[in-house]
Amino acid sequence: MSLKNLAIRGATWTFVGFGAAQVLRFGSNLVLTRLLVPEMFGLMALVNSIMLGLRMFSDVGIGPSIIQDEQGDDPVFLNTAWTMQVIRGLGIWGTACLLAWPVAQFYGEPILTTILPVSALTVLIEALASTSLFTGERHLDMSRLTIIEVTRQVVSIVAMIGLAMVNPSVWSLVIGGICGSLTKTIISHIWGAEFQNRFMWDEKAVQSLVRFGRWIFISTIMAFLLKYGDRLIMGKFLSTSDLGIYSIASMLAGVIEQVLNRVTNKVLFPIYSKLNHLAPEKLRPRVKKVRLAMMGILLPPLWIMAVFGTDLIALMFDPRYLGAGWILQVLAAGIIILVISDIGPFYMAYGNSFLMMKLQAVQSFFLVASMIIGGMFWGANGVIIGISVRHLLFYPVQTSVYRRYSLWLPALDALGFFGSVAIIGLGWWLRARFLV
C-alpha cells in the first residue's frame, strides 16, 4: 500500500475510532452525571490529573522510540523496551501509593488515600501490554488499534454504569477504569502480537531508547502542566463541585484538541518518520494539504461551541452543570488558535526531541503565567480565560520554528483566524437577534 493510501486509511480509522470513543464517552457522561453528584467527577479529575502527572514525569519516550527507530521491528529491541515499560509501571504504582496520604491532606479529601493507589493499578496493568500496540502505530495499523481502544472503552463504560446503578459512589469510576485497562492489555497479547514479549535487557537497545527519550522525559513533564496543570491549580482554590463543572466543559472542548493530537501523533508522526529522508521544506505541500483538511473538519464544531456553548450545556445536562456553558465558549475559542497553527511533531521524525522539550517548556510557562495573571485580576474566571489566552501567546514562538524549517503558511493562518472571528461574530449576532 502506498504511503498516501496508508495515511488516508490511518486518518480514516483514527477519526472513526475517535468519533466512536467520544460518542461512547459523551453518552456515558450523560448517564453518569444523573447517577453521580459533581463532587465525584471533581475527585476523579484530581486523581486522573495526578496519575497522568506520574505517567508523564516518568515517560522516556518508549512508544515514539519504537515508531521512529530503525530497530523498531527487532524483537530484542522490543523486548528491552517492554522490560523498561514494566519497570516504569511498577515505579509509578509504588509512587502513587507513597503520595496518597500527602495528596489527601493537601486537598482535604481523605478518600484519596485509598482511591489513588487503586486507580494507579491501571498504569501497572497497561505497562504489561504488548509492544504490538506501538508497532501497530509504526506501520499505521490503525484498524486493529482502534478496535482495541473502543473495546476497552465499552468494557470500562459498562462497568462504570453498572456499578453506579448498584452503588452510586466514586468507586464505580475507579473500578470501571481498571476493567478497561485489563481488557486492553489482554487483547494486545492475543491479537496482532507477532511474538510474546519477555523480559530482556540489551545494552545497545537501552542506549538507543535513552538517547532518543531523554528530552522526551523532560518535555512530558512540561506537557503535563499543559494538559492537567489547570485542574491541579484550580483544585486548590475551587470546591470539588466547581471543579467537576469545569471538568465537564473541559471534556467537551477537549474533544477537538484530542482529535488534533491523535491525528498528529498517531498518523502524521509515523508518516513524517517514513519521510525523514526528505529535507523539511519538501514537506511543505503535504503540510498545506493536511492543514486545510484539519481546519475544514475541526473548526466548525469549535465555532458552534464558541457561539452556542451555554445552550449546549443547558440542552445536554441538568441545571447543576449550567455554569459550564461560558467556560465551554472560552475554551473553544482558545483551541481555535491551536487548530489553525498546529502541524504536528515533524521535528521528532528527524530525531530532534530537544526541540520538542523547548517548545513544551515555553508552552508550560505561558500557561502558568497566564493563569496566575488572570487570577490576580479576575479571580477564578480570569484563571479560565488565561488557559485559552496561552494559545495566542504561543503562536509567535510556534511560527518562528515553522519559518526556520520553511513550513510556515501565513496566508492559511490568516484565513483560519479572521474567518473564525467573522463566523463567530456573525453567530453571536444571529443568536442575540433570534434566540435570546
N, C-alpha and C positions, 0 to 999 in steps of 0.2 A: 504494500500500500504506500502511495506517495506521501511525502511529508505534509502536503496541503490537505490531502484526504484524512490523514491521521489527526491533523489539527481540527478539521471540521468535525470529525467523528468524536474526538475528545471533548471539544467545546459543547457539542450537542448533548452528549451524555452528562457533562458537568451541569449544564442548565437543567436538563430533565431531572437529574438526581437532586440537585439543589432545590428545584421547584417543588418536587415531591416532598423533600425533607421539610421545607418551610410550610407547606400546606399541613403536613402532619404536626409540626411544631405549633403552628397557629391554632389548629383545631384543638390540640391538647391543651393549649393555654386557655382557650375559651371554656373548656370543660373544667380544668383545674382551678381557674380563678373563681368558679362558682362553688367548688368543693373546699377550697382552702382560702384562708384570710391573707391579706397583703403581707403581714409580718413574716409569713413562711417563705414567701418569694424573696423578701429582703434578707432573711437568713441565708438562703441558698445563693443569693447574689454575693454575699460576703464569702461564703465557702468556696464558690466557684472562682472568685477573684483570687483567693489565697492559693487554691490548687493550681490555677493557671500560672500564678507567680512562681510557684515551686517548679513547675514544669519548665518554664522559660528561663528561670535562673540556673537551671542545670542542663540546658539544651546545648549540645555540642555539634548540632547540625548533622546528625546521623542520616536522616532522610534525604536532605539536599546533597549530602556527600555521595550517597548511593546513586542518585539521579544524575549527578554531574561527573562523577569519577569514571575513568575508562575501565576500572576494575569492577564496576557496578553489577556485573553478572557473575563474578568469580565466587564460588562457594566459600573459599577461605576468607575472602573479604567480607562476604555477607554474614558468615558465622561469627566473625570477630565483631562486626557491627552489632549483631544480635546480642552477643555477650555484653557489650558495653551498654546496650539498651536495657537489659535486665538489671545490671548493676545500678544503673541510674534509677530505674523504677523502685528498687529496694531502698535506695537512698532517699528518694522523695517521700515514700511512705514513712520511713523512720523519722524524717524531719517533721512531717505533718503531726506525728504522734507527740514529738517534743514541743511543738509550737501550740498544741491545742489549748493547754491551760493558760499560757500568757495571752493568746489571742482572745480567749473567752473573757479574761479580766479586762483587757484593753477596750473591748466593745461592750462590756457589761452584759454579755449573753452567756450564762453558764452552760447552756445546752451545747454550745460549740465545742466544749471539752470532749463530748462523745461523738458529735456529728463529724468533726474534722477528720479524726483517724479512720472512721468507717468510710467516709467519702473518698479518702485517699487510696482505698483499695482499688478503685477504678484505674488509677495510674499503674499500680503494680500489676494488675491483670492485663492491661493493654501493653505493658512492657514485654509480656510474653508472646505477643502477637508475632506472626511470621513476617520475615523481611519481604515476602512476596507482595505485601502492600506497597512497599517502596519500589520494587522492581516493576510493579504494575504501573506506577506513575512514570517511571523511567521510559517505559515503552508505550505510554499513553493507552493502557488497557483500562479505560475509564468505565467501560460497561460493567466489568466484574467489580471494580471498586465501588461503583455507585450502588449496585445491588447489595453489596455487603453493608454499606453505610446505611442505606434505607432500612434494611432488615434490622440492623442494630437499633435504629430509632423506633421502629414499630414495636419491637420487644420492650424497649425502655418505656415507651408511652403506655402500652397496655398494662405493664406492671405498675406504673405510677397511678393511673386512673383506677385500676382495680384495688390497689391498696388504699387510695384516698377515699374510695367509696366505703370500704370496711372500717378504716381508721383514719379520719382526716387530720393527719399530722405531717410535719416536715419530713418524717421518716419515709413516707411514701415516695418523695422526690429522691431521697438518698438511695434507697434500695432499688428503685427503678433504674437509676444510673448504673448501678453495679450489674444489674441484669443485662443491660445493653452492652457493657464492656465485655462481659463473659461471652455473649453471643458473637461479637466481632472477632475476638481472639480465637475462639474455637473454629469459626468458619475460615479464618485466614490460613489455618493449618490444613484444613480439609480440602479447600477449593483453590486451585491455581498455584499451589506451592510446588515448585519443581523438586524440592528436597526438604526434608525436615531439619530445621535449624538445631544445632547442638553447640555446646559451649566450646569455644576456641579462642586462642589469643595469638595472633600473628603480628609480630612487631612491625613489619612493613605496612600492614593494613592499618594498624593503630596510628603510625606516624602520618599516613595519608589522611586518615579521618581527623586527627587532631590538627594537622596543618590547615585543612580547609575549614574546620569547625571552630577554631579558636576565636575568630572575630564574630562568628555567629553566636557564640556563648555570650559575648558582651552585648551584641546587638539585640538579642532576645530579651535581655534584662530591660533594655530601653523599650522594646516592643511591648513588654508587659505594662509599662506605665501608659503606653498609648491605648491599649485595649481595655485595661481594667483599673488603671490608676484613678480614674474619675470615681468609681464606686468605692474604692478603699478610702479616698479622701472624704467623699461625701458621707460615707458610712459613719464617720466620727462625728459629724455635725447634724445629720438628719436622723429622724426616727426610722425604725425598720419599715414602718408603713410607708413613709415618704420615699424611702429608698426602693421599696418594692414598686411604687408607682413610676419612679424614674426608670427602673429596670424594664418595665413594660414598654415605655416609649423608646428606650434604647434598643430593645429587642426588635421592634418594628422597623425603626430607621436602619438598624444594623443589618437587616436582611440584604439591602442593596450593597452595603460595604462588604459583606461576606461573599456575595456573588462575585464582586470585583476581585477580592482577594483569592477566591477559589480558582477563578479563571486564570489569573496571573500566575499563581503558584502551581496549579495542577496541570495547566495546559501551556501557557506561554513560557514558563521556565524550562520545561523539558524541550520545547521547540527551540528556544534560544540556545540550549545546550547542544542540540543537534546542528545548529548553525554557527557554532563558535569558531569555525574556520574562516568565517567572513569578517571583514572589518565592520565595526559598529555602524558606520554610515551606510553600509549596504543594506542594513535592516530598515532604513527609513521608509521605503514604500510599503513594506509589510506592516510596520508600526502604524502608519497612517490608516491602512485598511482596518486594522484591529481596533484602533481608537474610534473610528467612525461607527463601527458595529457596536462597540460597547456603549458609546454615548446614545446611540439610537435605541438601545434596549433598556439601559439603566436610568436615563434621565427622566423619561415620562413618569414612572412611579414616584420619583423624588419630587417632581413638580406637584403631583397630586397630594403627597404628604404635606408639602410646604403650604399649600393653599387650604386643604380640607382636613388638616390634622385633627382639629378639635371635633369636627363632625365624624371622622372615622372612629375616634375613641368612644364618642357618645353612642355610636351605632353598634360597636362590637363588644363593649364592656359595660358592666353595671356602674351606677353612679359613684362608687368608691374610687374609680380609676379615672374620673374626668380630668383630674389635674395633669394627666399625661398628655393631654391634647396639645397645649402650646409647646411643651418640651419636644414632642414629635416634630412640630413645624420647624423649630430652631435646629434640631439635629439634622433633619433632612436638608435644610439649606446649606449646612456645612459640608455634608457629604457630596453635594453637587460639585463643589470645587475639587474634591478628590477624584470623582469620576471624570471630570473634564481633563485632568492633568496626568493621571497615573498611566504608565505604560508597562509596568511590571519590572521584575528584577533582572533586566538584561545583563547587568554587570556581573551577576552571580555566575552566568554561563561562561564568563571569561575568568572565573576563579577569584574575582575581586570582592571577597567577603568583607574586606576592610572598609570599602566604600559603603556597604550596607550598614555597618556598625556606625559610621559617622552620620549617615542620614537618620538613622533611628535615634541617635543621641540628640541631634538638632530638633527632631520632632518631639521628643520627650521634653526637652527644655521649653519649647513653645507651649506644650500642653500644660505643664505645671505653672509656668509663668502666667499664661492667660487665665487659668483657673484662679490663681491667687489674686491677680489684679482685678478680675471680675468680681470675686468675692469681697474684696476690700471696698469696692464702690457700690455694689448692688446686692450683696449677700448671696444666698443660695441661688437665686435666679441668675446672678452675674457669673457664678461658677459654671452653670449650664451653658450660658452664652459663650463663655470662654472656651468651652470644649469645641464649639463649632468654629470660632474665630481662628483657632490654631491652624486649621487647614489653609486659610487665606494667608496667614503669616509664613507658612512653609512653602508656599507656591514659588516665590522668587529663588529660594535655595534649590528647589527641585528643577526649575527651568535652567539654572546655571549649570547643573550636571548634564541635562539633556543637550544644552548648547555645546558643551565640551565634546560630546560624542556625536554631534551633528544630528541629533534626534528631536530637537525642539521644533514644534509646529505651531507658531504663534497665531496664524490665521485660524487654525482649528480651535485653539484655546479661546480666542475672541468670539468665535461663533457659538461655542458652548456657553460661555459666560454671559454675554449680552443677550443671547437668545433665551437663556434661562431667566434672566432678570425681566425681560419683556413678557414672557409667558406667565411667570408668577405674578407680575404686576397686573396683567390683564385678568388673571384668575381671581385675584383679590378684588378687583373692581366688579367683576361679574357676580362674585359671591355676595359682596356688600349690597349690590343693586337688586339681586333676585332671590337670595336665600336668607339673608339676615333680616 
